[in-house]
Amino acid sequence: MSIITISRGSYSRGKEVAERVAQALGYECISRDVLIEASEQFNIPEIKLVRAIHDAPSLLDRFGHGRERYVAYIRAALLKHVQNDNVVYHGLAGHFFLMGIPHVLKVRIIADIEDRIKEEMKRENISAETARYVLKKDDDERRKWGLKLYGIDTSDPSLYDMVLHIKTMKVEDAVKILVDTVNIPHFQTTPESQRILDDLCLAAQIQAALVQESPTVKVSCADGQAHVSVVAPLALATPISAEQKTIARLKNQIMQIPGVKKVTVNVLPPISAD
């Protein structure tokens, strides 16, 4: 039992590889499904979630935390979905959302730009010039997204266990390689790796529950024990009683989340505009 996440550019044949790997292994293959689940669970229009993980950071991001909130919702939905293993995920940002889980095989599928341009021209009925512009823009946005939220370049091969180039290597070759690789003991679920996934999943659920009120909330979990750090609003900067009320309210809210056994809350001093 394991999880495979496939990072891909548009028209790189990554979707086809993912679907055929899932079929060969008898795994579930998911992509947009996660966005739909997050949309339904957190009552957010799907288009906003799509833009949150696709569009490059804009000037407006400097004045709000909408993107961070939507990303927290998507991450929570994805971690919940893969908690039972046997999944191939080929949606956006899977390599970021599933970092730190030992039994995830992280794969990058690439293809030559000229081959991608031909494919986009054929599917979208557009010129070579337009196709090149669209692909470059899409690749740049995905790269900027990773740098903005995680400080990581999506093109960095060290993010992945494997980078496969679809050209001389065909789709069927990539499928065979991945099916063989995922059966290596390292990528099989162990009690320890499952515990890591469960802890990350619970932390993500807590963060998603609090991020609307506290966009910069930090959460970690270990065996059902949650540690939460939030920045106090400026209005509650000094009164100790107000801080205690904030802690009590957050603890009560977090304890309603299934799987939480104990909570500690650390209220940090507000960051002044001065």
N, C-alpha and C positions, 0 to 999 in steps of 0.2 A: 504494500500500500504506500502511495506517495502522491506528490503534487508536482505538476509540471507547469511552469509559467513561460510563455513564449512572447518575447518582445519582437516587434516587427515594424518595419516601415510600410507605408501604403504600397500595394502591388509588389510585395516581396515574396509572395507565395506562403507567407507564414500562417495565414488562416487555413489554407489547404493542408499544410503540414500538421497543424494542431488537430484538425478534424480527423485526419487519417490516423494519427497517433492514438487519439482517444478511441477510435473504432477498433484499432488493433489490440489495445489494452483492455477494452471494455470499460473505459473511464467516461465520466461526464465531460462534455466540452462546453465551456461557457465563455462569454464575452460580454455582450450587451445585457445579458440576463442580470448581471450584478447591478447595473445602473437602474434597471426596472425595479429590482428588489429594494434598492436604496431609496428610490423615488417613492415607492409605496410605504416603506417603513417610516420614513421621516417627512413624508408629505411635501416633497420638493419636486417641482417640474423636472422631468428627465432632461430637457434641453439645458437647464442650468448645470446639471451634473456633467453633461457631455462637455460643455464649455469649460468647466472647472478643471478638467484633466486634459483638455485639448488645446485651448487657446494659450498663447504665450502671455506672460505677466504683462499687465498694462499699467498705465499711470494711475488708474483708479485703485489698483491693489495697494497702493501706498496709503490710502485713506480708509481702508476697511478690511474686514477679514472674511468676506463672503467666500472667497476661494478656499481658505483654510477650513471653513465650516463644511462646505460641500465635499472636500477631499476626506474629511473625517467620516462623513456619512458613507462614502463609497468604500473606504478602507474597512469600516465596521461590517458592512454588508459582505464584502469579499471574504474577510477572515471567518465570518460566521458560515459562509457557504462552503469553504474548503475544510472546515474543521473535521469533517468525517473522511477526508482524503479521497483518493481515486478521482482526481479532477485535472483536466488540462485547461488552463486559463490563458487566453490570447488577447485579452483586452488591454487597454492602456494602463501603464504604470504598475503592472503586477510585480515586477522586479523590485519596486520600491515598497509596495504594501506588504510583501511577504518576506522582506529582509529578516535575517536572523533565525529562520526556521530551517533546521538541518535537512529535513527530508523533502525540501523543495528543489527540484532540478530547474535551474534558471538558464534559459536558452535565448540566444539572439539570432534571428534569421535575417540575413542581408541578401541583397541582389544588386547587380550592376544598375546604375542609374539609367543607362540607355535602354535596358530591358524593361525597367519600370515605366519609362516614358512611353515605350511602344504599347505596353499593356494598358496604361491609362488612356492613351489616345484611342485605342480600340474600344474600351469599355465606355468612355465618356464622350466619344465622338468629338474630340477637340484637337487642336493643332499641337505640333511638337513643342512649340514655344510656350503655349499655355500649359501644357502638361508639365514641362520642366519647371515653370514658375510655381505651379501648385504643389508639386512634390517638394521642391526646395523650401517653400514656405511651411509646409507641414512638418518636414524634418527639423527645421529651425525652431518651430514652436514647441515641439516635443523636447528638444534639447534645452531650450530656455526654461521650460516648465520644471525639468529636473533640477536645473541649477538654482532656480528661484526657491523651490520648496525644500530641496534636500542638499543643495550644494554639490550635486553629482551630475556628471555629463553622461547622458544615456548612451553615447557612443563609446564609452570607456569599457573595453573588453573585460576588465577585472570585475565588473558587476555580475558577470555571467559565469556559469560553469562551462559553457560551450557556445561558440559562435560558428554558425554554419552558413556557408556561402552557396546560394542556389544559382548555379550556372553549369559548370562541369558536373558538379554534384546535383543530381536530380531530386525531385520531391520524394520519390520512393526511397532514395538513398538516405535522405535526412530522416525519414520515418523509421527506417531500420536502425539507424544509429541511436535515435532517441529511445526506441523500444528496448534495445539492448542495454543502453546506459542506465535507464531508470530502474532496471532490475539489479544493479550493483547494490550490495548491502548498505553502502553509505546513504543511499536515497530511500531506504525503507524506513517506515515509521517505527520508532522505538518508544518505550514509555517516557524517556527523557525528552525526546523531540516532540512528542504529543503534549507533554506538560508545557513546553515552551510555546507551542501554538495556542494551547488553551489560555495561557497567561496573556499572550498578546491579544487574543480575541476578546477576553474580558476587559482588558485595558481599553481596547478600541470601542467597546460598547459604552463604557463609562465616559470616555472622551466625547463620543457622539452625543451623549445625553447632556453634557455640560457645555459643549462648545458654543452653543447659541448665546449663552450668558457670559461665558469666559473663553473667548477665542484662542487665548494663549495657554489654556489649561494643559498641564503635563500629568500624565497618569502612568503608573507602573503597577504590575500585579505579580504576585507570587503565591500560588496555591490558594487562591481566593482572598488573599489579603491585598487590599488596594491602598496605594499611597498617591495622594492627589495634591498638586501644588497649583494654586490659583493666585492671580494678582487681584488685590482688593480694589474696589472702585475708589476714586478719589474722595467721594463723600464719606467713605467709611475708613478713612486713613488713620484716624487717631483713636476713636473710642474703643476701648477693650471690649466693652459689652457688645458693640456692633460686630466686632471680629468673631466673638464667641457665637453670636446668632448666625453669622455666615457659616461658620464651621458646623454648627448643629443642623442647619438647613441642608447643607450639602451632604452631610453624613446620612441624613434621613432619606434624601433623594437617591443616593448611591446604593444604600442598603435595599432599595426596592428592585435593583437589577439582579436577575437570577445568577447565582454562582458567587456572589460577593459574601464573604464570611466576616470580614472585618475591614474598617476604613480608618485611615489617618489622613487628616487634611491640614495642609500647611498654607496659611494665607500670607502671601508676600506683600511687601509695601508697594503701593501704586507707583507707576512711573510717571513723573511729572513732565509736562510739556516743556518746562523750563530746563 
